[in-house]
Amino acid sequence: MNALLNRISTDPLVCFGKPCIKGTRIWVSLLLDFLAAGTTIEEILEDYPQLHREDIYAAIAYGAEMSRERFVEIPSPTAA
């Protein structure tokens, strides 16, 4: 298991059990959404000073692990 994943926590009493950066209420999915939208790691760290660079890497690692376990249907391109 990736050691970065120790930075992720799930607690049914915190954020409805959604995966968060340990010790915060910052959802992993929020960080992944920011990154997908083009927000840089530096911008995220500036906006969320309680986070560390390793927390961002942990969110990416968590997303990678989850993608191995879940099938996501991607529509195929249609002929024009």
Secondary structure in CASP SS format (residue, H / E / C, confidence):
PFRMAT SS
TARGET T0000
AUTHOR 0000-0000-0000
METHOD secondary structure of the structure
MODEL  1
M C 1.00
N C 1.00
A H 1.00
L H 1.00
L H 1.00
N H 1.00
R H 1.00
I E 1.00
S E 1.00
T C 1.00
D E 1.00
P C 1.00
L C 1.00
V E 1.00
C H 1.00
F H 1.00
G H 1.00
K C 1.00
P C 1.00
C E 1.00
I E 1.00
K C 1.00
G C 1.00
T C 1.00
R C 1.00
I C 1.00
W E 1.00
V H 1.00
S H 1.00
L H 1.00
L H 1.00
L H 1.00
D H 1.00
F H 1.00
L H 1.00
A H 1.00
A C 1.00
G C 1.00
T C 1.00
T C 1.00
I H 1.00
E H 1.00
E H 1.00
I H 1.00
L H 1.00
E H 1.00
D H 1.00
Y C 1.00
P C 1.00
Q C 1.00
L C 1.00
H C 1.00
R H 1.00
E H 1.00
D H 1.00
I H 1.00
Y H 1.00
A H 1.00
A H 1.00
I H 1.00
A H 1.00
Y H 1.00
G H 1.00
A H 1.00
E H 1.00
M H 1.00
S H 1.00
R H 1.00
E H 1.00
R C 1.00
F C 1.00
V C 1.00
E C 1.00
I C 1.00
P C 1.00
S C 1.00
P C 1.00
T C 1.00
A C 1.00
A C 1.00
END
